[in-house]
Amino acid sequence: MNSPQDGSAAVELTILAPVLVVLLLFVVAVGRLVLAHQEVEAAAFDAARAASIASSAAGAQLAANQAASTDLAGHSITCAHLSTSVDTTEFTPGGVVKVEVSCTASLSGLALLALPGSETLTSQATAPVDVYRQVFSP
C-alpha cells in the first residue's frame, strides 16, 4: 500500500539542498571576509613595528608602507587600493608610532561566490619607540 507521504523526503531534499548550499557558501564568504580583516590587522601591527624601529620620522613612513604592502602581498588578499597612514608626532625615545592601514578588497576574490562590489578593511596599530635608541630628526 502506498501512503500519502511516499516520496516526500525526496521532495524535501530537492527543495532544501540549494538553500543549504547557498547558506554554506555565505558562511564561507563571511569567513573569508573575517580572515581578510585579520590579515589587514596583522599588516597594521607589522607596519607599526617597522615604523617604530626606523631611524627617522621620514624613514618610519617609508618602512611602514613597505612592511604593509609586503605583508599583504604574502597573503591571499589583494588590495585594489592600499593606504598607510603613519602618525610620527610622538616619534621620540619612549614615544609611540601609530599606523592605520586601509585596504579596499574586491569581494569577488574573497569567496567562491562571485559577489559584486568591494569592502574597505581598516585597522590601526601602535608600537613603542625604544627608550634607549637614537632618533634622527629630518
KEVO-477056 format. One line per field, with one value per residue: residue number from 1; residue in three letters; x, y, z of N, C-alpha, C, O in turn. Coordinates in pm, 1 decimal. Example, Ala and Ser with C-alpha at 12.3 -4.5 7.8 and 13.67 -1.06 7.14 Angstrom:
2
num	c(1	2)
residu	c(ALA	SER)
nx	c(1319.0	1285.0)
ny	c(-569.0	-225.0)
nz	c(780.0	708.0)
cax	c(1230.0	1367.0)
cay	c(-450.0	-106.0)
caz	c(780.0	714.0)
cx	c(1320.0	1290.0)
cy	c(-330.0	3.0)
cz	c(780.0	787.0)
ox	c(1423.6	1340.9)
oy	c(-331.9	113.8)
oz	c(846.5	803.9)
This chain:
138
num	c(1	2	3	4	5	6	7	8	9	10	11	12	13	14	15	16	17	18	19	20	21	22	23	24	25	26	27	28	29	30	31	32	33	34	35	36	37	38	39	40	41	42	43	44	45	46	47	48	49	50	51	52	53	54	55	56	57	58	59	60	61	62	63	64	65	66	67	68	69	70	71	72	73	74	75	76	77	78	79	80	81	82	83	84	85	86	87	88	89	90	91	92	93	94	95	96	97	98	99	100	101	102	103	104	105	106	107	108	109	110	111	112	113	114	115	116	117	118	119	120	121	122	123	124	125	126	127	128	129	130	131	132	133	134	135	136	137	138)
residu	c(MET	ASN	SER	PRO	GLN	ASP	GLY	SER	ALA	ALA	VAL	GLU	LEU	THR	ILE	LEU	ALA	PRO	VAL	LEU	VAL	VAL	LEU	LEU	LEU	PHE	VAL	VAL	ALA	VAL	GLY	ARG	LEU	VAL	LEU	ALA	HIS	GLN	GLU	VAL	GLU	ALA	ALA	ALA	PHE	ASP	ALA	ALA	ARG	ALA	ALA	SER	ILE	ALA	SER	SER	ALA	ALA	GLY	ALA	GLN	LEU	ALA	ALA	ASN	GLN	ALA	ALA	SER	THR	ASP	LEU	ALA	GLY	HIS	SER	ILE	THR	CYS	ALA	HIS	LEU	SER	THR	SER	VAL	ASP	THR	THR	GLU	PHE	THR	PRO	GLY	GLY	VAL	VAL	LYS	VAL	GLU	VAL	SER	CYS	THR	ALA	SER	LEU	SER	GLY	LEU	ALA	LEU	LEU	ALA	LEU	PRO	GLY	SER	GLU	THR	LEU	THR	SER	GLN	ALA	THR	ALA	PRO	VAL	ASP	VAL	TYR	ARG	GLN	VAL	PHE	SER	PRO)
nx	c(81.2	47.1	138.6	25.9	254.0	471.1	772.0	795.7	1022.5	1220.5	1130.1	1145.6	1424.2	1509.8	1412.7	1539.4	1816.6	1946.3	1912.9	2062.3	2317.7	2362.5	2355.7	2581.9	2784.6	2757.4	2841.7	3108.7	3193.4	3163.3	3344.3	3584.4	3595.5	3630.5	3880.0	4032.7	4013.8	4157.6	4408.8	4466.6	4476.7	4705.4	4893.6	4888.6	4993.6	5250.4	5345.1	5345.6	5537.1	5762.8	5784.6	5841.8	6102.1	6252.1	6500.8	6439.2	6169.0	6079.7	6183.3	6032.1	5775.7	5823.4	5916.1	5688.9	5499.7	5623.6	5639.2	5365.8	5265.1	5426.5	5357.0	5081.4	5095.6	5199.6	4989.4	4653.9	4497.9	4412.8	4469.9	4290.4	4321.7	4558.6	4632.5	4848.7	4875.6	5081.7	5143.4	5370.3	5404.8	5478.1	5731.2	5974.0	6232.6	6086.8	5834.5	5543.2	5448.8	5192.4	4993.2	4780.0	4622.1	4463.5	4267.1	4121.8	3938.9	3835.2	3525.2	3472.3	3702.7	3719.6	3559.5	3392.6	3168.1	3064.5	3065.9	2939.1	3098.7	3304.0	3499.9	3609.0	3868.7	3993.2	4247.4	4407.9	4718.3	4958.1	5297.0	5565.2	5839.3	6169.7	6315.9	6587.6	6713.8	6857.2	6714.1	6684.7	6623.9	6464.2)
ny	c(-117.9	214.6	501.1	839.5	985.3	889.3	944.1	1204.4	1278.8	1289.9	1506.2	1709.4	1711.9	1790.7	2049.5	2170.3	2133.5	2322.8	2556.6	2501.8	2477.6	2740.0	2872.6	2758.2	2854.0	3125.4	3133.9	3062.3	3285.7	3493.5	3403.7	3421.3	3697.3	3779.9	3663.0	3812.3	4063.5	4011.4	3971.5	4229.2	4357.2	4229.7	4323.3	4593.8	4589.6	4487.7	4693.3	4907.6	4821.3	4810.0	5080.7	5183.5	5106.3	5244.2	5489.1	5755.5	5997.1	6031.1	5801.3	5620.3	5640.7	5541.8	5282.9	5173.1	5175.7	4999.0	4763.4	4705.3	4665.6	4451.2	4256.4	4215.5	4130.1	3879.7	3725.7	3596.2	3808.1	4067.3	4396.4	4654.7	4919.9	5040.6	5200.5	5362.7	5519.2	5706.7	5816.6	6019.1	6197.3	6156.3	6050.9	5988.3	5885.0	5652.3	5728.2	5672.6	5514.6	5549.3	5367.6	5340.8	5119.4	5079.8	4895.4	4829.7	4575.9	4348.6	4187.7	3968.7	3820.5	3712.0	3493.8	3187.4	3249.7	3476.0	3758.6	4087.6	4412.7	4580.9	4583.3	4794.6	4752.4	4835.0	4899.3	4976.7	5032.1	5051.7	5110.6	5100.4	5332.0	5256.9	5329.8	5365.0	5436.0	5606.9	5874.6	6026.2	6353.7	6510.8)
nz	c(0.0	-80.6	91.4	161.5	209.4	75.6	-93.0	-5.6	136.3	-58.3	-210.3	-18.8	22.7	-231.1	-241.5	-19.6	-55.9	-244.3	-92.7	137.6	24.8	-69.8	175.6	297.4	124.3	177.8	444.8	406.0	257.8	447.8	638.2	491.4	459.5	724.3	770.0	587.5	709.3	943.0	832.0	741.5	987.3	1095.0	914.5	978.9	1241.3	1186.5	1024.0	1204.1	1385.5	1218.0	1156.6	1406.2	1455.9	1279.5	1180.9	1157.3	1134.6	872.7	758.0	897.1	787.0	527.2	590.3	713.1	502.9	324.2	478.1	522.3	259.1	175.1	361.5	311.2	47.6	73.9	156.3	100.8	24.0	-198.6	-253.8	-399.6	-356.7	-147.2	148.7	372.4	672.8	876.3	1197.8	1331.9	1536.5	1798.9	1776.3	1935.9	2165.3	2377.7	2304.4	2092.6	1784.7	1556.2	1334.7	1056.3	849.1	544.5	326.2	20.6	-78.3	-328.2	-328.7	-483.8	-493.1	-244.6	-188.1	-288.3	-422.5	-674.9	-572.5	-594.5	-591.9	-341.5	-38.9	216.6	426.7	738.3	974.2	1283.9	1454.7	1719.5	1815.2	2043.9	2065.1	2118.7	2433.1	2471.5	2232.2	1951.0	1783.0	1476.5	1364.0	1084.6)
cax	c(0.0	116.7	84.5	32.7	381.8	578.2	842.8	801.8	1161.2	1292.7	1085.9	1204.8	1566.9	1523.8	1385.8	1632.2	1957.2	2001.0	1915.3	2175.6	2441.2	2376.8	2389.8	2720.4	2869.5	2752.0	2929.5	3245.6	3220.8	3181.3	3470.3	3694.5	3598.4	3692.0	4021.7	4094.1	4026.2	4268.3	4533.3	4490.5	4521.4	4843.7	4975.4	4899.2	5088.2	5384.5	5384.3	5375.9	5665.7	5867.3	5798.3	5899.7	6245.7	6318.1	6590.6	6384.8	6025.0	6059.9	6209.7	5920.8	5668.3	5865.7	5920.8	5551.4	5440.6	5686.8	5600.3	5223.9	5245.7	5491.5	5278.8	4956.9	5127.2	5227.3	4865.6	4557.9	4417.6	4465.5	4411.4	4281.4	4376.4	4620.1	4684.3	4909.8	4890.7	5170.2	5147.5	5501.0	5413.9	5545.4	5845.9	6086.4	6257.6	5980.4	5705.8	5476.7	5417.9	5058.7	4978.7	4648.3	4628.7	4332.3	4276.7	3995.2	3947.3	3720.8	3454.1	3473.8	3820.3	3715.4	3473.4	3362.8	3061.9	3107.2	2994.4	2971.3	3141.8	3429.0	3490.3	3727.9	3909.7	4082.3	4295.2	4506.7	4809.6	5062.4	5417.1	5650.5	5975.6	6258.0	6361.2	6733.3	6763.5	6878.4	6621.7	6733.0	6518.1	6495.9)
cay	c(0.0	342.7	601.8	971.6	1050.5	828.8	1039.2	1339.8	1306.4	1329.1	1641.6	1799.1	1721.5	1868.0	2189.9	2221.4	2122.6	2450.3	2653.2	2466.4	2509.9	2886.0	2906.0	2717.9	2948.8	3251.5	3116.8	3067.5	3425.1	3569.9	3357.5	3479.5	3839.8	3790.7	3631.8	3928.4	4168.5	3972.1	3995.0	4373.8	4386.2	4184.6	4416.0	4718.5	4566.2	4477.8	4827.0	4988.5	4775.1	4854.3	5225.8	5216.3	5079.0	5329.5	5584.8	5891.4	6002.0	6007.8	5659.7	5545.2	5637.3	5450.5	5146.9	5126.9	5147.0	4879.4	4648.1	4673.5	4609.2	4320.9	4164.5	4181.2	4057.7	3741.9	3657.9	3573.4	3927.3	4159.9	4528.6	4743.0	5047.5	5024.9	5325.7	5351.1	5649.5	5693.4	5932.7	6022.0	6314.4	6114.4	5969.3	6020.5	5770.9	5636.1	5763.9	5567.1	5536.5	5499.6	5336.0	5296.0	5054.7	5067.9	4813.5	4807.9	4442.1	4306.0	4075.8	3851.8	3741.7	3664.5	3378.0	3108.4	3320.5	3596.4	3868.5	4218.2	4519.2	4570.4	4616.1	4862.5	4698.0	4931.1	4860.0	5066.7	4969.7	5138.3	5040.8	5192.5	5359.6	5216.5	5441.1	5377.9	5444.7	5741.2	5908.6	6140.7	6438.3	6548.4)
caz	c(0.0	-86.1	182.2	100.4	237.0	-3.1	-179.4	49.1	176.0	-178.7	-244.6	81.0	-5.6	-354.2	-209.9	80.5	-96.8	-292.0	17.4	222.2	-48.3	-66.1	313.2	316.4	52.0	252.5	561.2	353.8	221.8	571.6	695.1	413.8	491.0	857.0	750.4	522.2	810.8	1029.7	758.3	744.1	1124.2	1108.0	836.6	1056.0	1350.8	1128.2	977.4	1322.5	1438.3	1125.4	1171.1	1536.6	1457.9	1180.6	1245.8	1147.6	1107.9	728.5	736.9	955.9	686.4	420.7	644.9	735.3	371.6	268.5	558.8	499.0	125.0	170.4	443.2	242.0	-75.6	110.4	196.2	-7.4	-1.7	-297.6	-232.2	-515.7	-308.2	-16.0	202.5	504.2	736.9	991.0	1286.1	1397.6	1623.8	1921.6	1735.1	2024.0	2253.2	2476.5	2244.2	2016.3	1643.9	1525.2	1192.6	1009.8	717.4	482.2	205.1	-48.9	-137.2	-408.0	-266.5	-572.2	-463.3	-107.5	-168.6	-407.4	-491.7	-746.6	-508.5	-653.3	-502.4	-267.8	102.8	267.3	555.4	803.1	1106.2	1343.5	1549.8	1774.1	1860.8	2118.9	2020.7	2228.0	2517.4	2465.2	2094.3	1898.9	1675.6	1398.9	1310.6	946.0)
cx	c(85.6	51.8	99.6	168.1	497.6	640.5	853.7	944.2	1242.8	1255.9	1145.6	1354.2	1591.7	1503.1	1493.8	1779.0	2013.5	2010.2	2035.0	2309.4	2465.8	2414.8	2535.9	2816.2	2869.7	2842.8	3075.9	3282.9	3244.8	3312.8	3590.8	3706.4	3662.3	3841.7	4094.7	4112.0	4140.6	4403.0	4567.1	4534.9	4667.5	4937.5	4992.9	4997.9	5231.3	5434.5	5420.5	5510.9	5780.2	5890.6	5868.0	6049.9	6321.5	6401.9	6539.4	6235.5	5995.2	6083.4	6099.3	5805.6	5701.2	5864.5	5780.7	5483.2	5494.1	5643.7	5455.1	5203.6	5309.5	5409.6	5151.8	4982.3	5153.8	5104.5	4770.8	4474.8	4488.4	4393.0	4408.7	4339.7	4427.2	4672.6	4734.2	4933.1	4971.3	5171.3	5278.4	5515.9	5483.6	5665.4	5971.0	6113.8	6153.5	5842.6	5644.3	5459.6	5281.9	5046.5	4835.8	4665.1	4486.7	4347.8	4136.8	4007.6	3819.2	3655.8	3455.4	3595.0	3818.5	3631.6	3456.2	3250.0	3120.5	3027.9	3033.5	3025.1	3274.3	3405.0	3620.3	3753.5	4013.3	4121.4	4401.5	4593.0	4908.8	5178.7	5505.1	5786.5	6065.1	6313.2	6509.9	6787.3	6777.1	6787.0	6674.2	6615.4	6561.1	6562.3)
cy	c(124.3	439.3	739.3	1040.1	987.4	933.5	1178.7	1374.9	1350.8	1471.0	1742.2	1819.2	1805.2	2016.9	2246.9	2219.7	2254.2	2556.8	2626.2	2498.8	2660.5	2931.7	2871.0	2814.3	3086.1	3245.6	3122.6	3211.2	3510.4	3530.5	3415.2	3629.4	3863.8	3762.7	3749.1	4042.9	4136.6	3994.5	4143.7	4416.3	4346.4	4276.7	4548.0	4702.7	4556.7	4614.3	4917.0	4948.4	4820.7	5004.1	5260.8	5190.2	5157.3	5434.5	5728.2	5883.7	5976.1	5860.4	5572.3	5533.1	5536.5	5305.7	5090.3	5091.8	5016.3	4754.3	4607.6	4609.8	4471.5	4217.3	4121.3	4105.3	3910.1	3663.3	3650.0	3695.7	4016.4	4292.6	4606.6	4879.1	5023.8	5159.0	5301.5	5490.9	5630.4	5824.6	5927.8	6143.8	6281.4	6025.2	6015.5	5897.2	5765.8	5671.8	5645.7	5611.9	5473.8	5481.6	5292.0	5242.4	5037.0	4997.1	4796.4	4677.7	4411.0	4186.1	3952.2	3763.9	3682.1	3539.3	3301.9	3171.1	3440.5	3714.2	4000.4	4313.5	4493.2	4614.2	4683.7	4814.3	4792.2	4879.2	4957.7	4988.3	5073.5	5050.9	5141.2	5211.0	5331.9	5338.2	5468.1	5384.5	5588.5	5762.2	6033.5	6222.0	6487.9	6683.0)
cz	c(0.0	11.6	116.6	123.0	160.1	-95.5	-123.1	93.5	55.1	-221.0	-147.2	55.5	-131.0	-328.7	-117.4	35.8	-150.7	-182.6	107.9	155.2	-46.8	74.5	343.3	246.2	119.5	375.3	517.6	319.7	345.3	638.4	623.2	440.1	628.1	847.6	685.6	621.5	907.0	961.4	753.8	883.6	1143.7	1031.0	910.1	1171.1	1298.8	1082.1	1095.1	1381.1	1348.2	1137.3	1301.7	1542.9	1351.3	1252.5	1240.0	1118.8	959.9	695.2	792.5	857.6	576.8	469.8	665.9	603.8	315.5	346.0	532.5	362.2	112.7	247.2	371.3	112.4	-46.5	151.7	76.9	-42.3	-103.1	-281.5	-362.7	-480.4	-166.6	29.2	344.2	557.4	864.5	1068.5	1364.8	1487.9	1755.1	1890.3	1808.8	2108.6	2365.5	2423.6	2172.0	1871.4	1618.4	1375.1	1166.4	869.1	667.7	348.3	145.6	-127.0	-213.5	-341.0	-354.7	-544.6	-324.1	-87.7	-298.7	-488.0	-565.0	-691.3	-573.0	-547.0	-435.1	-123.9	144.2	409.1	615.2	940.4	1152.7	1441.2	1599.2	1817.9	1933.7	2051.8	2141.0	2302.6	2498.6	2322.6	2051.1	1780.3	1608.3	1350.0	1173.3	935.0)
ox	c(184.1	-70.0	179.5	194.6	612.1	569.2	915.2	981.9	1326.0	1342.7	1191.4	1404.5	1686.9	1570.2	1535.5	1858.3	2120.9	2103.6	2102.2	2403.4	2578.8	2498.2	2605.3	2918.4	2971.4	2912.8	3158.3	3394.2	3337.3	3384.4	3688.8	3817.4	3739.5	3921.6	4206.7	4213.9	4213.2	4500.2	4684.3	4621.8	4744.8	5048.3	5100.2	5077.7	5323.3	5552.0	5515.9	5589.4	5883.6	6004.6	5944.7	6118.2	6442.0	6378.0	6591.2	6182.7	5898.2	6011.7	6074.8	5744.5	5616.7	5817.5	5756.7	5416.1	5418.3	5615.1	5424.9	5132.2	5253.7	5395.0	5118.2	4899.3	5132.7	5115.3	4804.4	4389.0	4609.3	4270.8	4511.4	4399.9	4349.7	4748.3	4672.2	5001.8	4935.8	5196.9	5295.8	5627.6	5542.8	5698.0	6061.6	6025.8	6134.8	5742.9	5688.4	5456.4	5258.5	5084.7	4777.6	4716.0	4400.3	4432.0	4044.6	4077.5	3709.2	3725.0	3440.7	3590.2	3909.8	3632.7	3499.6	3238.5	3217.9	2934.8	3151.0	2999.8	3346.1	3302.5	3728.9	3671.4	4111.5	4039.6	4475.6	4548.1	4939.5	5161.8	5518.0	5840.9	6038.2	6352.4	6553.5	6899.7	6716.1	6781.7	6704.3	6517.6	6680.3	6594.5)
oy	c(134.9	457.1	753.7	1143.5	1028.7	1003.3	1264.9	1491.9	1440.8	1547.5	1848.8	1931.1	1883.2	2100.4	2361.3	2298.9	2295.0	2637.0	2720.2	2542.4	2704.1	3020.9	2948.6	2852.1	3155.4	3342.2	3182.5	3254.3	3591.6	3616.6	3453.9	3682.7	3958.2	3831.7	3781.6	4112.0	4227.2	4032.5	4180.4	4502.5	4421.8	4305.1	4608.0	4792.9	4611.2	4647.0	4994.4	5034.1	4865.4	5049.8	5356.9	5247.3	5138.8	5465.4	5814.5	5778.2	5908.3	5802.3	5462.8	5426.9	5455.6	5216.3	4972.5	4989.1	4933.2	4650.9	4488.8	4510.2	4383.6	4103.5	4002.9	4024.2	3825.1	3543.9	3692.1	3688.1	4038.1	4300.2	4622.9	4945.5	4991.2	5224.4	5231.0	5571.6	5549.5	5930.9	5843.5	6188.8	6369.9	5934.9	6074.4	5812.2	5863.0	5647.9	5531.9	5731.1	5358.4	5569.4	5215.8	5311.3	4985.9	5034.8	4752.9	4670.4	4443.1	4092.6	3840.9	3643.6	3607.2	3482.9	3346.3	3147.6	3499.5	3763.4	4021.8	4296.5	4398.2	4674.5	4636.3	4832.8	4825.7	4822.7	5014.2	4891.4	5170.4	4934.0	5255.4	5119.2	5378.6	5437.3	5582.8	5340.5	5679.1	5680.1	6133.5	6166.4	6505.1	6727.1)
oz	c(73.1	14.8	24.0	61.6	178.2	-167.7	-185.8	88.2	66.5	-263.2	-188.5	65.6	-134.8	-389.3	-135.7	86.5	-106.5	-180.3	150.2	221.7	-24.6	89.9	408.9	303.5	118.4	405.7	586.8	350.1	347.2	689.7	686.9	442.6	645.0	910.9	725.0	618.7	948.1	1026.6	761.6	897.0	1202.8	1076.6	904.6	1196.4	1359.8	1098.9	1086.7	1421.5	1397.7	1128.8	1307.6	1627.8	1334.7	1369.3	1310.9	1083.5	926.0	613.8	741.9	846.1	538.5	399.4	639.3	594.4	265.5	285.8	521.6	350.6	47.2	202.4	370.7	71.3	-132.9	179.7	-33.8	-130.3	-94.3	-294.0	-428.6	-564.8	-76.7	-42.7	423.7	494.8	950.2	1011.8	1452.8	1513.2	1816.9	1967.3	1749.8	2122.3	2438.7	2491.8	2188.5	1841.1	1654.5	1297.6	1243.8	780.7	739.0	266.8	214.5	-228.1	-168.6	-300.7	-304.1	-570.5	-289.2	21.7	-405.0	-608.3	-518.4	-755.1	-602.9	-427.8	-466.6	-92.1	111.0	499.0	548.9	1013.1	1072.2	1502.4	1529.7	1852.8	1889.6	1990.6	2251.6	2241.0	2508.9	2298.0	2107.8	1688.7	1673.5	1300.0	1147.8	824.7)
